[in-house]
Amino acid sequence: MNLSFANKVVLITGATSGIGKATAIAFSAAGAKVVLSGRRENLGAEVVAEIHAAGGEALFVKTDIAQESEVAALVERTVSHFGGLHVAFNNAGVESSCPLTEIPEAEYRRIFDVNVWGVIAALKYEIPAMLKSGGGSIVNTSSAVGHVGMAGAAIYVASKHAVEGITKAAALEYANQGIRINAVAPGVVITEMLDRFAGSEESDAAKYLSSLHPIGRLARDIEIAQPVLWLASTASSFVTGQSILVDGGFTVQ
Ligand SMILES: NC(=O)c1ccc[n+]([C@@H]2O[C@H](COP(=O)([O-])OP(=O)(O)OC[C@H]3O[C@@H](n4cnc5c(N)ncnc54)[C@H](O)[C@@H]3O)[C@@H](O)[C@H]2O)c1
């Protein structure tokens, strides 16, 4: 099974923390030239330094994924710096929890701008760059709640269901042009996002979330990164339009 990314250029959004950071480091360890994007320059520089210290090649490009002009500039910079684009991991996302009858319109727009438009805008610029690079593989970050509902999180749930739909439609549009497009759908992962919506890993809320996963614990970021590398690699060459649940059994109950 070939999981090497030697001579491959990989672009990752939301790469300054959590799943995106772990995936960037894993791609680099597998030989890729990695472009990290996000809004926090100091954290981006730290991840780049970590990759350089391990002997890898990486570039950070400050990008708000909800701003189309910044996404266009990100892809342009990727191609001008590393000479092409072969893999993209559209991972930037924001969470939201709010009782349905209290959802402010601005909250809907904040979440959909990043989780939905951010993915569409990324695809819009990544795909032409990949076609010029001879094809490629794209992975979007969905969620277990892109497959099932969750009370109190309607906007987030809807945004991740949208990522599922975008993944299928985009996969069909480019299936015969050498670009595969899939999603990864994690259960609850120990990241800054968990800290924001549940407090620390040790909180009662986190313990409750852990109990919802039949495997008996929450995921670590690297456990999401590994399936992303498989989806991005030629090892999954006949897989497109799929969403791979990496959820410790959460959705099969
Ligand atoms: N942690 C979980 O339990 C969990 C579960 C399922 C899915 N996810 C999804 O995984 C992805 C990564 O989340 P994470 O858990 O690593 O949390 P995280 O908060 O560490 O990572 C999210 C990243 O997205 C970036 N981001 C947010 N808005 C952005 C914007 N406008 N432009 C550019 N970057 C932006 C953040 O700065 C951050 O680096 C998200 O899409 C999230 O919805 C997380």
The ligand as a MOL file (V3000), in Angstrom:
LIG
                    3D

  0  0  0     0  0            999 V3000
M  V30 BEGIN CTAB
M  V30 COUNTS 44 48 0 0 0
M  V30 BEGIN ATOM
M  V30 1 N -13.1950 18.2890 17.6130 0
M  V30 2 C -14.2860 17.5910 17.2980 0
M  V30 3 O -14.8940 16.9400 18.1510 0
M  V30 4 C -14.7500 17.5150 15.8630 0
M  V30 5 C -15.6690 16.5160 15.5210 0
M  V30 6 C -16.1020 16.4250 14.1970 0
M  V30 7 C -15.6540 17.3200 13.2550 0
M  V30 8 N -14.7710 18.3030 13.6240 0 CHG=1
M  V30 9 C -14.3300 19.2200 12.5780 0
M  V30 10 O -12.9260 19.1250 12.4610 0
M  V30 11 C -12.4050 20.3280 11.9010 0
M  V30 12 C -11.2020 20.7600 12.7010 0
M  V30 13 O -11.6040 21.0760 14.0140 0
M  V30 14 P -10.7130 20.7450 15.2990 0
M  V30 15 O -11.4940 19.8100 16.1180 0
M  V30 16 O -9.3380 20.3920 14.8900 0 CHG=-1
M  V30 17 O -10.7800 22.1260 16.1010 0
M  V30 18 P -9.8300 23.4110 16.0280 0
M  V30 19 O -10.6410 24.5270 16.5410 0
M  V30 20 O -8.5370 23.0920 16.6700 0
M  V30 21 O -9.5580 23.5480 14.4720 0
M  V30 22 C -10.3600 24.3150 13.6040 0
M  V30 23 C -9.4300 25.1610 12.7880 0
M  V30 24 O -10.1650 25.9070 11.8310 0
M  V30 25 C -9.6690 27.2300 11.8550 0
M  V30 26 N -10.6470 28.1880 11.3600 0
M  V30 27 C -11.8390 28.5210 11.8880 0
M  V30 28 N -12.4060 29.4880 11.1670 0
M  V30 29 C -11.5550 29.7810 10.1460 0
M  V30 30 C -11.5700 30.7010 9.0730 0
M  V30 31 N -12.5860 31.5580 8.8840 0
M  V30 32 N -10.5250 30.7010 8.2220 0
M  V30 33 C -9.4930 29.8580 8.3950 0
M  V30 34 N -9.4060 28.9770 9.4070 0
M  V30 35 C -10.4310 28.9520 10.2720 0
M  V30 36 C -9.3330 27.4590 13.3240 0
M  V30 37 O -8.4940 28.5660 13.5220 0
M  V30 38 C -8.6870 26.1510 13.6720 0
M  V30 39 O -7.3120 26.1300 13.3750 0
M  V30 40 C -13.5710 21.3200 11.8840 0
M  V30 41 O -14.1120 21.3800 10.5890 0
M  V30 42 C -14.5630 20.6800 12.8400 0
M  V30 43 O -15.8860 21.0880 12.5630 0
M  V30 44 C -14.3040 18.4090 14.8880 0
M  V30 END ATOM
M  V30 BEGIN BOND
M  V30 1 1 1 2
M  V30 2 2 2 3
M  V30 3 1 2 4
M  V30 4 1 4 5
M  V30 5 2 4 44
M  V30 6 2 5 6
M  V30 7 1 6 7
M  V30 8 2 7 8
M  V30 9 1 8 9
M  V30 10 1 8 44
M  V30 11 1 9 10
M  V30 12 1 9 42
M  V30 13 1 10 11
M  V30 14 1 11 12
M  V30 15 1 11 40
M  V30 16 1 12 13
M  V30 17 1 13 14
M  V30 18 2 14 15
M  V30 19 1 14 16
M  V30 20 1 14 17
M  V30 21 1 17 18
M  V30 22 2 18 19
M  V30 23 1 18 20
M  V30 24 1 18 21
M  V30 25 1 21 22
M  V30 26 1 22 23
M  V30 27 1 23 24
M  V30 28 1 23 38
M  V30 29 1 24 25
M  V30 30 1 25 26
M  V30 31 1 25 36
M  V30 32 1 26 27
M  V30 33 1 26 35
M  V30 34 2 27 28
M  V30 35 1 28 29
M  V30 36 1 29 30
M  V30 37 2 29 35
M  V30 38 1 30 31
M  V30 39 2 30 32
M  V30 40 1 32 33
M  V30 41 2 33 34
M  V30 42 1 34 35
M  V30 43 1 36 37
M  V30 44 1 36 38
M  V30 45 1 38 39
M  V30 46 1 40 41
M  V30 47 1 40 42
M  V30 48 1 42 43
M  V30 END BOND
M  V30 END CTAB
M  END
